[in-house]
């Protein structure tokens, strides 16, 4: 009789669905599979979404989100949690309450807008993100648009990234990754806990098919943390994975295509 295989590290994504498959829960689960973990999901919202943008979004009831979370955590357990699109103040506060009772590292991707500029978080939910969710974050991963939403700081260069990081850390996150992908030049991110600084640089690939980069990075960080890596190691590995996924991104539909979540699996063959 063959002994059952040991379960891989378990990572839970709490996020919205992207019907086009490039971002959201779909990107989270693809990333988790590619990086050798067992991905699980709590769906917070459903979007009608494709390569051209978001055509509609509907949040799930708080009770449905709570039931999904308890079902997974109480039976299966988790080694890391990643949060993404939470849509409303009620959902942010519910997820914060659930995460606070879970003994696992938490990666908070404070999703506010889509790749196409569509709003994915109600304006009145921002204060709940600042005061309820970010204080629970092992790592927060805002892009520059989300930095502006949360802090009011418009980042124009690397000096501004340091200022933005200090402001986000003031909300209580242990570490923050300020994603500078919207700046010209190399793709540069700043990881800091207010004491250590790690500047992560990668060449910018001539590829417009970058849908899902934020979800993918946050999920990849969660995978590293679930494996027991420290934060700088997990973030460096996630940066490398996302850079490869952008390089391999492909056209899909008439707009911005997705990154290729399976590139590392094929490269390993």
Buried (B, 14 or more C-beta within 10 A) or exposed (E): EEEEEEEBBBBBBBBBBBBBBBBBBBBBBBBBBBBEBBBBBBBBBBBBBBBEBBEEBEBBEBEEBBEBBEEBBEEEBBBBBBBBBBBBBBBBBBBBEBBEEBEBBBBBBBBBBBBBEBEBBBEEBBEBBBBBBBBBBBBBBBBBBBBBBBBEBEBEEBEBBBEBBBBBBEBBBBBBBBBBBEBEEEBBBBBBBEEEEBEBEBEBBEBEBBBBBBBBBBBBBBBBBBBEBEBBEBBBBBBBBBBBBBBBBEEBEEBBBBBBBBBBBEEEE
